[in-house]
Amino acid sequence: MYDFNKINSSFDLIDKNDDRIETYREDTMMRGDPDAVLRARDENEVKEALIYCNKNKIPVTISASQTSMTGSSVANNGLLISIEKLDGVIDINTKESPPKAVVKPGTVVADLQSAVASQGYFYPVAPTSRDECRIGGNVSTNATGEDSFKYGPIRKYINQIKVILLDGSEKILKRKLDESPSLELNKAGYFADWKNPIDLFVGSEGTLGFISEITLNLLPKSPEFFSALIPFPSNKNALEFLVKTVLAKIKNLRTIEYIDSGALSAMKTYKAIYKFPDKAKALLYIKEEFNTEKELSQLLEKLYKSVTASTSSYFADSIVIADSPKKKEDFRLWRHRIPEMANEHGREYWKNGGGKVGGDWWVPINKLLKMMDFFYSEAEKTKLPYMAYAHLGRGHPHTNLLACNPKEKEIAQEMVIRCCKMAVKLGGGVAGEHGIGKLHTDLMPIQHTNSTIQKMIKWKKEYDPNFILGRGNLFNPKII
Ligand SMILES: Cc1cc2nc3c(=O)[nH]c(=O)nc-3n(C[C@H](O)[C@H](O)[C@H](O)COP(=O)(O)OP(=O)(O)OC[C@H]3O[C@@H](n4cnc5c(N)ncnc54)[C@H](O)[C@@H]3O)c2cc1C
């Protein structure tokens, strides 16, 4: 047992025997057992803790809000540094071009968005978990959001980060003026083509250093948009409409999400914001931007006509539009409820050795229909309850299977592996959103050759020769 009070007796520490440690033990997919939690209040405390742990080879895990659900913020042992108290917007600089927000890593994304909007600007990367997750977590997972179909992942908006390394030194990593950051969806390990070390840190899942300050580029005020929930008679209809009509013909899209029959039937019991037609078996959730009222009515008319042509007026008449801030927020919260519901169901089976088994694979959009066919035929074979939903416009659905016991869990996990192999074969990847963490290290060799993985391990060793930081994240400890 380590005595972290030795580092600094005024630390805000929660030790193993304190009940409050329970809050920091798990991330809804994995349970850990940290020896203590340090709720760091400033950069000096982080530096002191890192220097001590590095010297004594004590594992350190960094946690923000623990919504990444891969075990990456869960500590099996050692010290967990929580960033929750390192929050707040330091500055919004509107004189620079583009304008910038400088934030502490513990700032909740929704709070940042509100602060920026109150000054007339727009920060577009808002994960569905925006009310909980923090910017430090977002940078470390290269987060995307509902609107990333149009606006891309956080990497694109990061202008500068300050990192604290394990020897306690600070490094400022800044973008050059002529750099155009990659929009790549892949989140399996380090960004292999990095030129600027900023890109190595983005998506590094807490394995290289502590990100203590982030400077983000902002956009001008958000354009107007409306949201629509479009019903379809089957998953196949919804998917074909998405590829052949929405992606091919609608130009001002901000968001395209999918809610398949499994997700929709589970959600029919939740808050009647929308009266689903009896024949509706799947939905698309889209947002379209517009500049004038005239343009809005043209877009709505076009949408109505194309849904009628693809299904029938029964479905077109049942499209639900949200054009007021309140209704749009209702849609968003309803959509956010899908993963929450899936996680809650999954947890009910933990005690029997089962749980939710999720897939995070992605494919290029021209391979989407083929991949979804494969997913549904594989899911049927498992005979387990399943659903697919979310960011289909980027070729990246969330897929969930519900396993009641260890045997079913194994069946579900094998099926996810088969899907990942197929996704890679089709030119996609194994992780499009949540990352690898501790739970999915077995997926890395599906996507990367051994030499690429060894290259990543070499980069890791340059920053953390003792492998104390985020131990177990990205790389299976057995291969190190
Ligand atoms: C309901 C729900 C919806 C979601 N929707 C989306 C979505 O739309 N898009 C999306 O991308 N993700 C989504 N996620 C996943 C998750 O919210 C993101 O991965 C998010 O970026 C994690 O943020 P967090 O604050 O919870 O970080 P955590 O989960 O606590 O940590 C994530 C990683 O960041 C590291 N880390 C955190 N802070 C620092 C720091 N200061 N320095 C170094 N490393 C650090 C941790 O060690 C860990 O490896 C969703 C999750 C849920 C539960």
The ligand as an SDF file (V2000), in Angstrom:
LIG
                    3D

 53 58  0  0  0  0  0  0  0  0999 V2000
  -23.9450    8.4080  -23.2860 C   0  0  0  0  0  0  0  0  0  0  0  0
  -22.6100    8.6000  -23.9410 C   0  0  0  0  0  0  0  0  0  0  0  0
  -22.5320    9.2390  -25.1740 C   0  0  0  0  0  0  0  0  0  0  0  0
  -21.2860    9.4350  -25.7880 C   0  0  0  0  0  0  0  0  0  0  0  0
  -21.2240   10.0970  -26.9830 N   0  0  0  0  0  0  0  0  0  0  0  0
  -20.0260   10.3330  -27.5590 C   0  0  0  0  0  0  0  0  0  0  0  0
  -19.9280   11.0550  -28.7920 C   0  0  0  0  0  0  0  0  0  0  0  0
  -20.9220   11.5020  -29.3490 O   0  0  0  0  0  0  0  0  0  0  0  0
  -18.6890   11.2470  -29.3170 N   0  0  0  0  0  0  0  0  0  0  0  0
  -17.5530   10.7960  -28.6900 C   0  0  0  0  0  0  0  0  0  0  0  0
  -16.4380   11.0110  -29.1860 O   0  0  0  0  0  0  0  0  0  0  0  0
  -17.6310   10.1090  -27.5310 N   0  0  0  0  0  0  0  0  0  0  0  0
  -18.8200    9.8720  -26.9490 C   0  0  0  0  0  0  0  0  0  0  0  0
  -18.8870    9.1830  -25.7770 N   0  0  0  0  0  0  0  0  0  0  0  0
  -17.6390    8.7020  -25.1550 C   0  0  0  0  0  0  0  0  0  0  0  0
  -16.9970    9.7030  -24.1750 C   0  0  0  0  0  0  0  0  0  0  0  0
  -17.9250   10.6570  -23.7160 O   0  0  0  0  0  0  0  0  0  0  0  0
  -15.7960   10.3770  -24.8160 C   0  0  0  0  0  0  0  0  0  0  0  0
  -14.7970    9.4050  -25.0500 O   0  0  0  0  0  0  0  0  0  0  0  0
  -15.2060   11.5140  -23.9650 C   0  0  0  0  0  0  0  0  0  0  0  0
  -14.2160   12.1800  -24.7090 O   0  0  0  0  0  0  0  0  0  0  0  0
  -14.6200   11.0390  -22.6370 C   0  0  0  0  0  0  0  0  0  0  0  0
  -14.5260   12.1630  -21.7910 O   0  0  0  0  0  0  0  0  0  0  0  0
  -14.4020   12.0150  -20.2210 P   0  0  0  0  0  0  0  0  0  0  0  0
  -14.3520   13.3920  -19.6790 O   0  0  0  0  0  0  0  0  0  0  0  0
  -15.4670   11.1660  -19.6720 O   0  0  0  0  0  0  0  0  0  0  0  0
  -12.9950   11.2930  -20.1090 O   0  0  0  0  0  0  0  0  0  0  0  0
  -12.5870    9.9410  -19.3600 P   0  0  0  0  0  0  0  0  0  0  0  0
  -13.4420    8.8390  -19.8360 O   0  0  0  0  0  0  0  0  0  0  0  0
  -12.5180   10.1520  -17.9100 O   0  0  0  0  0  0  0  0  0  0  0  0
  -11.1190    9.7570  -19.9160 O   0  0  0  0  0  0  0  0  0  0  0  0
  -10.8820    9.4140  -21.2450 C   0  0  0  0  0  0  0  0  0  0  0  0
   -9.3900    9.2840  -21.4880 C   0  0  0  0  0  0  0  0  0  0  0  0
   -8.7870   10.5510  -21.3890 O   0  0  0  0  0  0  0  0  0  0  0  0
   -7.6720   10.5060  -20.5050 C   0  0  0  0  0  0  0  0  0  0  0  0
   -7.5620   11.8440  -19.9170 N   0  0  0  0  0  0  0  0  0  0  0  0
   -8.5590   12.5780  -19.3680 C   0  0  0  0  0  0  0  0  0  0  0  0
   -8.1010   13.7740  -18.9970 N   0  0  0  0  0  0  0  0  0  0  0  0
   -6.7930   13.8100  -19.3190 C   0  0  0  0  0  0  0  0  0  0  0  0
   -5.7670   14.7900  -19.1720 C   0  0  0  0  0  0  0  0  0  0  0  0
   -5.9990   15.9750  -18.6110 N   0  0  0  0  0  0  0  0  0  0  0  0
   -4.5270   14.4830  -19.6130 N   0  0  0  0  0  0  0  0  0  0  0  0
   -4.2650   13.2810  -20.1900 C   0  0  0  0  0  0  0  0  0  0  0  0
   -5.1920   12.3180  -20.3290 N   0  0  0  0  0  0  0  0  0  0  0  0
   -6.4440   12.5830  -19.9070 C   0  0  0  0  0  0  0  0  0  0  0  0
   -8.0070    9.3990  -19.5400 C   0  0  0  0  0  0  0  0  0  0  0  0
   -6.8520    8.8510  -18.9430 O   0  0  0  0  0  0  0  0  0  0  0  0
   -8.6760    8.4110  -20.4660 C   0  0  0  0  0  0  0  0  0  0  0  0
   -7.7100    7.6540  -21.1280 O   0  0  0  0  0  0  0  0  0  0  0  0
  -20.1130    8.9640  -25.1520 C   0  0  0  0  0  0  0  0  0  0  0  0
  -20.2060    8.3260  -23.9120 C   0  0  0  0  0  0  0  0  0  0  0  0
  -21.4320    8.1470  -23.3120 C   0  0  0  0  0  0  0  0  0  0  0  0
  -21.4830    7.4840  -21.9690 C   0  0  0  0  0  0  0  0  0  0  0  0
  1  2  1  0
  2  3  1  0
  2 52  2  0
  3  4  2  0
  4  5  1  0
  4 50  1  0
  5  6  2  0
  6  7  1  0
  6 13  1  0
  7  8  2  0
  7  9  1  0
  9 10  1  0
 10 11  2  0
 10 12  1  0
 12 13  2  0
 13 14  1  0
 14 15  1  0
 14 50  1  0
 15 16  1  0
 16 17  1  0
 16 18  1  0
 18 19  1  0
 18 20  1  0
 20 21  1  0
 20 22  1  0
 22 23  1  0
 23 24  1  0
 24 25  2  0
 24 26  1  0
 24 27  1  0
 27 28  1  0
 28 29  2  0
 28 30  1  0
 28 31  1  0
 31 32  1  0
 32 33  1  0
 33 34  1  0
 33 48  1  0
 34 35  1  0
 35 36  1  0
 35 46  1  0
 36 37  1  0
 36 45  1  0
 37 38  2  0
 38 39  1  0
 39 40  1  0
 39 45  2  0
 40 41  1  0
 40 42  2  0
 42 43  1  0
 43 44  2  0
 44 45  1  0
 46 47  1  0
 46 48  1  0
 48 49  1  0
 50 51  2  0
 51 52  1  0
 52 53  1  0
M  END
$$$$
